[in-house]
Amino acid sequence: MCLARPFKLLSLAPDGLSGVVDAGGATLTVGLILTPEAKVGDFVLVHAGAAIEVLADAEAQTILDAFDDFARLNDLVAPADDPHDRH
């Protein structure tokens, strides 16, 4: 399965072909060839190191909230104890 995640664009390279995004407090350089309209402050949807779409803030937040919900759900769901496993 492949996933793309929204990131906020922090800066553009002088040639506009790449940019730096906020990756949860760290930074990541991504390609912008597919999103030449991206501007600093935009959310870009990143897959495999490339921005593939510019997102509206509300749409990006909806996706980020879904990722957060999934992470919380994953923390809540633990493997069931096997009553036959006597280790």
Phi and psi in radians as a Rosetta constraint file:
Dihedral C 1 N 2 CA 2 C 2 CIRCULARHARMONIC -1.945 0.35
Dihedral N 2 CA 2 C 2 N 3 CIRCULARHARMONIC 2.451 0.35
Dihedral C 2 N 3 CA 3 C 3 CIRCULARHARMONIC -2.216 0.35
Dihedral N 3 CA 3 C 3 N 4 CIRCULARHARMONIC 2.578 0.35
Dihedral C 3 N 4 CA 4 C 4 CIRCULARHARMONIC -2.063 0.35
Dihedral N 4 CA 4 C 4 N 5 CIRCULARHARMONIC 2.586 0.35
Dihedral C 4 N 5 CA 5 C 5 CIRCULARHARMONIC -2.300 0.35
Dihedral N 5 CA 5 C 5 N 6 CIRCULARHARMONIC 2.464 0.35
Dihedral C 5 N 6 CA 6 C 6 CIRCULARHARMONIC -1.310 0.35
Dihedral N 6 CA 6 C 6 N 7 CIRCULARHARMONIC 2.455 0.35
Dihedral C 6 N 7 CA 7 C 7 CIRCULARHARMONIC -2.383 0.35
Dihedral N 7 CA 7 C 7 N 8 CIRCULARHARMONIC 2.594 0.35
Dihedral C 7 N 8 CA 8 C 8 CIRCULARHARMONIC -1.490 0.35
Dihedral N 8 CA 8 C 8 N 9 CIRCULARHARMONIC 2.287 0.35
Dihedral C 8 N 9 CA 9 C 9 CIRCULARHARMONIC -1.375 0.35
Dihedral N 9 CA 9 C 9 N 10 CIRCULARHARMONIC 2.101 0.35
Dihedral C 9 N 10 CA 10 C 10 CIRCULARHARMONIC -1.644 0.35
Dihedral N 10 CA 10 C 10 N 11 CIRCULARHARMONIC -0.627 0.35
Dihedral C 10 N 11 CA 11 C 11 CIRCULARHARMONIC -2.757 0.35
Dihedral N 11 CA 11 C 11 N 12 CIRCULARHARMONIC 2.792 0.35
Dihedral C 11 N 12 CA 12 C 12 CIRCULARHARMONIC -2.001 0.35
Dihedral N 12 CA 12 C 12 N 13 CIRCULARHARMONIC 2.505 0.35
Dihedral C 12 N 13 CA 13 C 13 CIRCULARHARMONIC -1.197 0.35
Dihedral N 13 CA 13 C 13 N 14 CIRCULARHARMONIC 2.688 0.35
Dihedral C 13 N 14 CA 14 C 14 CIRCULARHARMONIC -0.934 0.35
Dihedral N 14 CA 14 C 14 N 15 CIRCULARHARMONIC -0.591 0.35
Dihedral C 14 N 15 CA 15 C 15 CIRCULARHARMONIC -1.469 0.35
Dihedral N 15 CA 15 C 15 N 16 CIRCULARHARMONIC -0.123 0.35
Dihedral C 15 N 16 CA 16 C 16 CIRCULARHARMONIC 1.295 0.35
Dihedral N 16 CA 16 C 16 N 17 CIRCULARHARMONIC 0.077 0.35
Dihedral C 16 N 17 CA 17 C 17 CIRCULARHARMONIC -1.514 0.35
Dihedral N 17 CA 17 C 17 N 18 CIRCULARHARMONIC -0.205 0.35
Dihedral C 17 N 18 CA 18 C 18 CIRCULARHARMONIC -2.586 0.35
Dihedral N 18 CA 18 C 18 N 19 CIRCULARHARMONIC 2.938 0.35
Dihedral C 18 N 19 CA 19 C 19 CIRCULARHARMONIC -2.759 0.35
Dihedral N 19 CA 19 C 19 N 20 CIRCULARHARMONIC 2.931 0.35
Dihedral C 19 N 20 CA 20 C 20 CIRCULARHARMONIC -1.859 0.35
Dihedral N 20 CA 20 C 20 N 21 CIRCULARHARMONIC 2.311 0.35
Dihedral C 20 N 21 CA 21 C 21 CIRCULARHARMONIC -2.032 0.35
Dihedral N 21 CA 21 C 21 N 22 CIRCULARHARMONIC 2.744 0.35
Dihedral C 21 N 22 CA 22 C 22 CIRCULARHARMONIC -1.442 0.35
Dihedral N 22 CA 22 C 22 N 23 CIRCULARHARMONIC 2.045 0.35
Dihedral C 22 N 23 CA 23 C 23 CIRCULARHARMONIC -1.953 0.35
Dihedral N 23 CA 23 C 23 N 24 CIRCULARHARMONIC 1.145 0.35
Dihedral C 23 N 24 CA 24 C 24 CIRCULARHARMONIC 1.157 0.35
Dihedral N 24 CA 24 C 24 N 25 CIRCULARHARMONIC 0.731 0.35
Dihedral C 24 N 25 CA 25 C 25 CIRCULARHARMONIC 1.744 0.35
Dihedral N 25 CA 25 C 25 N 26 CIRCULARHARMONIC -0.401 0.35
Dihedral C 25 N 26 CA 26 C 26 CIRCULARHARMONIC -1.716 0.35
Dihedral N 26 CA 26 C 26 N 27 CIRCULARHARMONIC 3.042 0.35
Dihedral C 26 N 27 CA 27 C 27 CIRCULARHARMONIC -2.116 0.35
Dihedral N 27 CA 27 C 27 N 28 CIRCULARHARMONIC 2.717 0.35
Dihedral C 27 N 28 CA 28 C 28 CIRCULARHARMONIC -2.509 0.35
Dihedral N 28 CA 28 C 28 N 29 CIRCULARHARMONIC 2.357 0.35
Dihedral C 28 N 29 CA 29 C 29 CIRCULARHARMONIC -1.586 0.35
Dihedral N 29 CA 29 C 29 N 30 CIRCULARHARMONIC 2.271 0.35
Dihedral C 29 N 30 CA 30 C 30 CIRCULARHARMONIC -2.218 0.35
Dihedral N 30 CA 30 C 30 N 31 CIRCULARHARMONIC 2.697 0.35
Dihedral C 30 N 31 CA 31 C 31 CIRCULARHARMONIC -1.349 0.35
Dihedral N 31 CA 31 C 31 N 32 CIRCULARHARMONIC 2.501 0.35
Dihedral C 31 N 32 CA 32 C 32 CIRCULARHARMONIC -2.115 0.35
Dihedral N 32 CA 32 C 32 N 33 CIRCULARHARMONIC 0.277 0.35
Dihedral C 32 N 33 CA 33 C 33 CIRCULARHARMONIC -1.041 0.35
Dihedral N 33 CA 33 C 33 N 34 CIRCULARHARMONIC -0.626 0.35
Dihedral C 33 N 34 CA 34 C 34 CIRCULARHARMONIC -1.462 0.35
Dihedral N 34 CA 34 C 34 N 35 CIRCULARHARMONIC -0.156 0.35
Dihedral C 34 N 35 CA 35 C 35 CIRCULARHARMONIC -2.317 0.35
Dihedral N 35 CA 35 C 35 N 36 CIRCULARHARMONIC 1.099 0.35
Dihedral C 35 N 36 CA 36 C 36 CIRCULARHARMONIC -1.118 0.35
Dihedral N 36 CA 36 C 36 N 37 CIRCULARHARMONIC -0.289 0.35
Dihedral C 36 N 37 CA 37 C 37 CIRCULARHARMONIC -1.427 0.35
Dihedral N 37 CA 37 C 37 N 38 CIRCULARHARMONIC -0.134 0.35
Dihedral C 37 N 38 CA 38 C 38 CIRCULARHARMONIC -1.111 0.35
Dihedral N 38 CA 38 C 38 N 39 CIRCULARHARMONIC 2.395 0.35
Dihedral C 38 N 39 CA 39 C 39 CIRCULARHARMONIC -2.161 0.35
Dihedral N 39 CA 39 C 39 N 40 CIRCULARHARMONIC 2.735 0.35
Dihedral C 39 N 40 CA 40 C 40 CIRCULARHARMONIC -0.950 0.35
Dihedral N 40 CA 40 C 40 N 41 CIRCULARHARMONIC 2.311 0.35
Dihedral C 40 N 41 CA 41 C 41 CIRCULARHARMONIC 1.731 0.35
Dihedral N 41 CA 41 C 41 N 42 CIRCULARHARMONIC -0.297 0.35
Dihedral C 41 N 42 CA 42 C 42 CIRCULARHARMONIC -1.287 0.35
Dihedral N 42 CA 42 C 42 N 43 CIRCULARHARMONIC 2.681 0.35
Dihedral C 42 N 43 CA 43 C 43 CIRCULARHARMONIC -1.575 0.35
Dihedral N 43 CA 43 C 43 N 44 CIRCULARHARMONIC 2.321 0.35
Dihedral C 43 N 44 CA 44 C 44 CIRCULARHARMONIC -2.095 0.35
Dihedral N 44 CA 44 C 44 N 45 CIRCULARHARMONIC 2.481 0.35
Dihedral C 44 N 45 CA 45 C 45 CIRCULARHARMONIC -1.529 0.35
Dihedral N 45 CA 45 C 45 N 46 CIRCULARHARMONIC 2.064 0.35
Dihedral C 45 N 46 CA 46 C 46 CIRCULARHARMONIC -1.920 0.35
Dihedral N 46 CA 46 C 46 N 47 CIRCULARHARMONIC 2.280 0.35
Dihedral C 46 N 47 CA 47 C 47 CIRCULARHARMONIC -2.396 0.35
Dihedral N 47 CA 47 C 47 N 48 CIRCULARHARMONIC 2.242 0.35
Dihedral C 47 N 48 CA 48 C 48 CIRCULARHARMONIC 0.938 0.35
Dihedral N 48 CA 48 C 48 N 49 CIRCULARHARMONIC 0.685 0.35
Dihedral C 48 N 49 CA 49 C 49 CIRCULARHARMONIC 1.430 0.35
Dihedral N 49 CA 49 C 49 N 50 CIRCULARHARMONIC 0.114 0.35
Dihedral C 49 N 50 CA 50 C 50 CIRCULARHARMONIC -2.249 0.35
Dihedral N 50 CA 50 C 50 N 51 CIRCULARHARMONIC 2.409 0.35
Dihedral C 50 N 51 CA 51 C 51 CIRCULARHARMONIC -1.288 0.35
Dihedral N 51 CA 51 C 51 N 52 CIRCULARHARMONIC 2.203 0.35
Dihedral C 51 N 52 CA 52 C 52 CIRCULARHARMONIC -1.931 0.35
Dihedral N 52 CA 52 C 52 N 53 CIRCULARHARMONIC -0.166 0.35
Dihedral C 52 N 53 CA 53 C 53 CIRCULARHARMONIC -2.865 0.35
Dihedral N 53 CA 53 C 53 N 54 CIRCULARHARMONIC 2.547 0.35
Dihedral C 53 N 54 CA 54 C 54 CIRCULARHARMONIC -1.640 0.35
Dihedral N 54 CA 54 C 54 N 55 CIRCULARHARMONIC 2.287 0.35
Dihedral C 54 N 55 CA 55 C 55 CIRCULARHARMONIC -1.930 0.35
Dihedral N 55 CA 55 C 55 N 56 CIRCULARHARMONIC 2.581 0.35
Dihedral C 55 N 56 CA 56 C 56 CIRCULARHARMONIC -1.164 0.35
Dihedral N 56 CA 56 C 56 N 57 CIRCULARHARMONIC 2.608 0.35
Dihedral C 56 N 57 CA 57 C 57 CIRCULARHARMONIC -0.943 0.35
Dihedral N 57 CA 57 C 57 N 58 CIRCULARHARMONIC -0.760 0.35
Dihedral C 57 N 58 CA 58 C 58 CIRCULARHARMONIC -1.125 0.35
Dihedral N 58 CA 58 C 58 N 59 CIRCULARHARMONIC -0.700 0.35
Dihedral C 58 N 59 CA 59 C 59 CIRCULARHARMONIC -1.154 0.35
Dihedral N 59 CA 59 C 59 N 60 CIRCULARHARMONIC -0.744 0.35
Dihedral C 59 N 60 CA 60 C 60 CIRCULARHARMONIC -1.069 0.35
Dihedral N 60 CA 60 C 60 N 61 CIRCULARHARMONIC -0.747 0.35
Dihedral C 60 N 61 CA 61 C 61 CIRCULARHARMONIC -1.133 0.35
Dihedral N 61 CA 61 C 61 N 62 CIRCULARHARMONIC -0.654 0.35
Dihedral C 61 N 62 CA 62 C 62 CIRCULARHARMONIC -1.062 0.35
Dihedral N 62 CA 62 C 62 N 63 CIRCULARHARMONIC -0.769 0.35
Dihedral C 62 N 63 CA 63 C 63 CIRCULARHARMONIC -1.156 0.35
Dihedral N 63 CA 63 C 63 N 64 CIRCULARHARMONIC -0.774 0.35
Dihedral C 63 N 64 CA 64 C 64 CIRCULARHARMONIC -1.102 0.35
Dihedral N 64 CA 64 C 64 N 65 CIRCULARHARMONIC -0.680 0.35
Dihedral C 64 N 65 CA 65 C 65 CIRCULARHARMONIC -1.092 0.35
Dihedral N 65 CA 65 C 65 N 66 CIRCULARHARMONIC -0.688 0.35
Dihedral C 65 N 66 CA 66 C 66 CIRCULARHARMONIC -1.113 0.35
Dihedral N 66 CA 66 C 66 N 67 CIRCULARHARMONIC -0.719 0.35
Dihedral C 66 N 67 CA 67 C 67 CIRCULARHARMONIC -1.067 0.35
Dihedral N 67 CA 67 C 67 N 68 CIRCULARHARMONIC -0.747 0.35
Dihedral C 67 N 68 CA 68 C 68 CIRCULARHARMONIC -1.102 0.35
Dihedral N 68 CA 68 C 68 N 69 CIRCULARHARMONIC -0.757 0.35
Dihedral C 68 N 69 CA 69 C 69 CIRCULARHARMONIC -1.065 0.35
Dihedral N 69 CA 69 C 69 N 70 CIRCULARHARMONIC -0.750 0.35
Dihedral C 69 N 70 CA 70 C 70 CIRCULARHARMONIC -1.090 0.35
Dihedral N 70 CA 70 C 70 N 71 CIRCULARHARMONIC -0.745 0.35
Dihedral C 70 N 71 CA 71 C 71 CIRCULARHARMONIC -1.100 0.35
Dihedral N 71 CA 71 C 71 N 72 CIRCULARHARMONIC -0.733 0.35
Dihedral C 71 N 72 CA 72 C 72 CIRCULARHARMONIC -1.142 0.35
Dihedral N 72 CA 72 C 72 N 73 CIRCULARHARMONIC -0.721 0.35
Dihedral C 72 N 73 CA 73 C 73 CIRCULARHARMONIC -1.091 0.35
Dihedral N 73 CA 73 C 73 N 74 CIRCULARHARMONIC -0.746 0.35
Dihedral C 73 N 74 CA 74 C 74 CIRCULARHARMONIC -1.064 0.35
Dihedral N 74 CA 74 C 74 N 75 CIRCULARHARMONIC -0.641 0.35
Dihedral C 74 N 75 CA 75 C 75 CIRCULARHARMONIC -1.203 0.35
Dihedral N 75 CA 75 C 75 N 76 CIRCULARHARMONIC -0.514 0.35
Dihedral C 75 N 76 CA 76 C 76 CIRCULARHARMONIC -1.419 0.35
Dihedral N 76 CA 76 C 76 N 77 CIRCULARHARMONIC -0.465 0.35
Dihedral C 76 N 77 CA 77 C 77 CIRCULARHARMONIC -1.714 0.35
Dihedral N 77 CA 77 C 77 N 78 CIRCULARHARMONIC 1.852 0.35
Dihedral C 77 N 78 CA 78 C 78 CIRCULARHARMONIC -1.866 0.35
Dihedral N 78 CA 78 C 78 N 79 CIRCULARHARMONIC 2.674 0.35
Dihedral C 78 N 79 CA 79 C 79 CIRCULARHARMONIC -1.004 0.35
Dihedral N 79 CA 79 C 79 N 80 CIRCULARHARMONIC 2.387 0.35
Dihedral C 79 N 80 CA 80 C 80 CIRCULARHARMONIC -1.192 0.35
Dihedral N 80 CA 80 C 80 N 81 CIRCULARHARMONIC 2.497 0.35
Dihedral C 80 N 81 CA 81 C 81 CIRCULARHARMONIC -1.185 0.35
Dihedral N 81 CA 81 C 81 N 82 CIRCULARHARMONIC 2.347 0.35
Dihedral C 81 N 82 CA 82 C 82 CIRCULARHARMONIC -1.508 0.35
Dihedral N 82 CA 82 C 82 N 83 CIRCULARHARMONIC 1.979 0.35
Dihedral C 82 N 83 CA 83 C 83 CIRCULARHARMONIC -1.125 0.35
Dihedral N 83 CA 83 C 83 N 84 CIRCULARHARMONIC -0.287 0.35
Dihedral C 83 N 84 CA 84 C 84 CIRCULARHARMONIC -1.575 0.35
Dihedral N 84 CA 84 C 84 N 85 CIRCULARHARMONIC -0.172 0.35
Dihedral C 84 N 85 CA 85 C 85 CIRCULARHARMONIC -1.530 0.35
Dihedral N 85 CA 85 C 85 N 86 CIRCULARHARMONIC 1.915 0.35
Dihedral C 85 N 86 CA 86 C 86 CIRCULARHARMONIC -1.810 0.35
Dihedral N 86 CA 86 C 86 N 87 CIRCULARHARMONIC 0.463 0.35
